[in-house]
């Protein structure tokens, strides 16, 4: 069921989103060759907890027998890892890497969700373009995040922009509604047909998140039961914000 947030709920979400954005800001400052994804995880957890929140991804249930709950406060996905990379002391970032950090702050009963892909040291222009296109795909999508439009308008705008630039969108994973639960209805694919799907209403809060692969769209799951990689080994990028639908257009809650 899609939930329409009240003014009170929206203000609570603003605060959760502010905390999530603060955590991303501190991670961005810390990104450098030689830092581990475990250290990035601790930075995010400290920021979230010191601002009265809880890292919602920590302990998130896998729902699969034999696969442990997610151990990190962030997902840290390096290079060909698309999403859900597990932070580790053994994963040391080096110059030329890229790392996608997806995190969720839970505060006062509501969630704020955002993801960014960061470069480590110097990277080729082709890598920079992948990250830029992934970010811009989000902004192409939210041009249509207006009351009265259809969910498919957002999905189509994202997918067509990505493919126009020669990249692939991940089809097995998607954005989602967000609020009291980290994942709520509706699901938001990064591809589709305009004019289709749910009609957008004021008060909806959506986590819109292009996940883009430089090569072909195929993916694989690692044995840890969480990490998703590109099947052909090509680089992947991720960009996400929590967005509020208003009468005057979209409001991004996780940019401060």
C-alpha positions in Angstrom: 0.0 0.0 0.0 1.3 3.4 -0.9 1.3 5.8 2.0 0.6 9.6 1.7 2.6 11.4 4.4 1.1 14.1 6.6 2.8 17.4 7.3 4.0 16.0 10.6 5.4 12.9 9.0 7.1 14.9 6.3 8.9 17.0 9.0 10.1 13.8 10.7 11.3 12.5 7.4 13.2 15.7 6.7 15.2 15.2 9.9 16.0 11.5 9.1 17.0 12.6 5.6 19.2 15.4 7.0 21.1 12.9 9.1 21.6 10.6 6.2 22.9 13.4 4.1 25.3 14.5 6.9 26.7 10.9 6.9 27.3 11.1 3.2 29.1 14.4 3.6 31.5 13.0 6.2 32.2 9.9 4.0 33.0 12.1 1.0 35.5 14.0 3.1 37.2 10.7 4.2 37.4 9.0 0.8 41.1 8.6 -0.1 43.5 5.8 -1.1 44.4 3.6 1.9 41.0 3.9 3.8 39.0 0.7 4.3 35.3 0.4 3.6 35.1 -0.7 7.3 36.4 2.7 8.3 33.8 4.4 6.1 31.2 2.3 7.8 32.2 3.5 11.2 32.2 7.1 10.1 28.7 6.8 8.9 27.5 5.0 12.0 29.1 7.6 14.3 27.5 10.5 12.4 24.0 8.9 12.4 24.1 7.9 16.1 25.6 11.2 17.2 22.6 12.9 15.6 20.1 10.8 17.4 19.5 8.2 14.6 20.0 4.6 14.0 21.8 3.1 10.9 18.8 1.2 9.5 20.8 -1.1 7.2 22.7 -2.6 10.2 21.0 -5.9 11.0 18.6 -5.7 8.0 17.2 -9.2 7.6 18.3 -11.1 4.5 15.1 -13.2 4.5 17.1 -16.1 3.2 18.0 -19.2 5.2 21.7 -19.4 5.8 22.4 -15.8 4.9 23.1 -13.6 7.9 21.5 -10.2 8.4 23.4 -7.3 6.9 26.4 -6.5 9.1 27.2 -3.0 8.1 25.8 0.5 8.6 26.4 1.2 5.0 26.5 -0.7 1.7 30.0 -0.1 0.3 30.2 -1.4 -3.3 33.6 -1.1 -5.0 34.2 -1.0 -8.8 32.2 -3.9 -10.4 30.1 -4.3 -7.3 26.7 -2.8 -8.1 25.0 -2.7 -4.8 25.0 -4.3 -1.3 28.7 -4.6 -0.8 29.6 -5.5 2.8 32.1 -3.1 4.5 35.3 -4.9 5.4 38.7 -4.2 7.0 40.1 -6.2 4.1 38.8 -3.9 1.4 41.3 -1.1 1.2 40.5 1.6 -1.4 43.2 2.5 -3.9 43.7 5.2 -6.4 41.6 4.5 -9.5 38.8 2.8 -7.6 35.2 3.9 -7.3 33.0 3.1 -4.3 29.2 3.4 -4.1 27.9 4.1 -0.6 24.3 3.5 0.1 23.0 4.3 3.6 19.8 4.8 5.5 19.3 6.8 8.7 16.3 6.0 10.9 15.2 8.6 13.4 11.9 9.4 15.2 10.2 6.5 13.4 11.1 7.4 9.8 13.8 6.7 7.3 16.1 8.8 5.0 17.8 6.9 2.2 20.6 8.1 -0.2 23.5 6.7 -2.2 26.5 8.3 -3.9 29.4 6.9 -6.0 32.8 8.4 -5.1 36.0 8.4 -6.9 39.3 7.5 -5.1 42.2 9.5 -6.3 42.5 9.9 -10.0 40.3 7.9 -12.4 39.9 7.9 -16.2 37.5 10.2 -17.9 35.4 7.2 -18.9 34.9 6.4 -15.2 33.9 10.0 -14.4 31.4 9.9 -17.2 29.7 6.8 -15.8 29.3 8.5 -12.4 28.1 11.7 -14.0 25.5 10.0 -16.2 24.2 7.9 -13.3 23.7 11.1 -11.2 22.1 13.0 -14.1 19.8 10.0 -14.7 18.3 10.7 -11.3 17.7 14.3 -12.2 16.3 13.4 -15.6 13.9 11.1 -13.7 12.7 13.6 -11.1 11.8 16.2 -13.8 8.6 14.0 -14.0 8.2 13.6 -10.2 5.2 15.8 -10.1 1.6 15.4 -8.8 -0.5 13.9 -11.6 2.3 12.3 -13.6 2.7 8.6 -13.7 5.5 6.5 -12.1 6.4 5.2 -15.5 7.3 8.7 -16.5 10.2 8.7 -14.0 11.3 5.2 -14.9 11.2 5.9 -18.7 13.2 9.1 -18.3 15.9 7.4 -16.2 16.3 4.3 -18.5 16.2 6.2 -21.8 18.9 8.7 -20.6 21.2 5.9 -19.4 20.8 3.9 -22.6 21.3 7.0 -24.8 24.7 7.3 -23.2 25.6 3.7 -23.9 25.2 2.2 -20.5 22.8 -0.3 -18.9 20.4 -0.1 -16.1 20.0 -2.9 -13.6 16.6 -4.4 -14.0 16.4 -6.8 -11.1 16.6 -4.1 -8.4 14.7 -0.8 -8.2 13.8 2.2 -6.2 11.0 2.2 -3.7 8.6 4.1 -1.5 10.0 5.1 1.9 8.7 6.3 5.2 8.2 4.4 8.5 9.6 1.4 6.6 12.8 1.5 4.7 11.1 -0.2 1.7 7.5 0.7 1.0 5.3 0.6 -2.1 5.6 1.5 -4.8 8.5 -0.1 -6.5 10.3 2.2 -8.9 12.1 0.5 -11.8 14.8 2.4 -13.7 13.2 1.6 -17.0 9.7 1.5 -18.4 7.1 3.2 -20.5 5.9 6.7 -19.9 2.2 7.2 -19.2 2.1 3.9 -17.3 1.8 3.0 -13.6 0.7 4.7 -10.4 -0.4 8.3 -10.6 1.8 10.5 -8.4 0.2 12.3 -5.5 1.3 15.1 -3.1 2.7 13.6 0.0 4.3 10.6 -1.5 8.0 10.0 -0.5 10.1 8.0 -3.0 13.6 6.7 -2.9 14.6 7.1 -6.6 17.9 5.3 -7.4 19.5 4.7 -10.8 21.9 1.7 -10.7 24.0 1.8 -13.8 26.5 -0.6 -15.4 29.1 0.5 -17.9 28.8 -2.7 -19.8 26.0 -5.2 -20.3 23.1 -5.3 -17.8 23.7 -8.8 -16.4 24.4 -9.2 -12.7 25.5 -12.0 -10.3 25.2 -12.5 -6.6 28.3 -13.4 -4.6 28.4 -16.2 -2.1 27.9 -13.8 0.8 24.2 -13.6 -0.2 24.3 -9.8 -0.4 26.9 -8.4 -2.9 25.7 -7.9 -6.4 28.3 -7.6 -9.1 28.2 -6.9 -12.9 28.3 -10.1 -14.8 30.9 -8.9 -17.3 33.1 -7.3 -14.7 32.5 -3.7 -15.8 32.2 -0.7 -13.5 28.9 0.2 -11.8 27.6 3.4 -10.2 24.7 4.2 -8.0 22.9 7.5 -7.1 19.9 7.9 -4.9 17.9 10.5 -3.0 14.7 10.5 -1.0 12.2 12.7 -2.8 8.9 14.3 -1.7 6.2 14.8 -4.2 4.6 18.3 -3.8 2.1 20.3 -5.8 5.0 22.5 -7.0 7.2 19.6 -8.1 9.8 17.3 -6.4 11.7 18.2 -3.2 14.9 16.3 -2.6 15.1 15.6 1.1 18.6 14.1 1.3 20.6 17.0 -0.2 21.6 19.7 2.4 
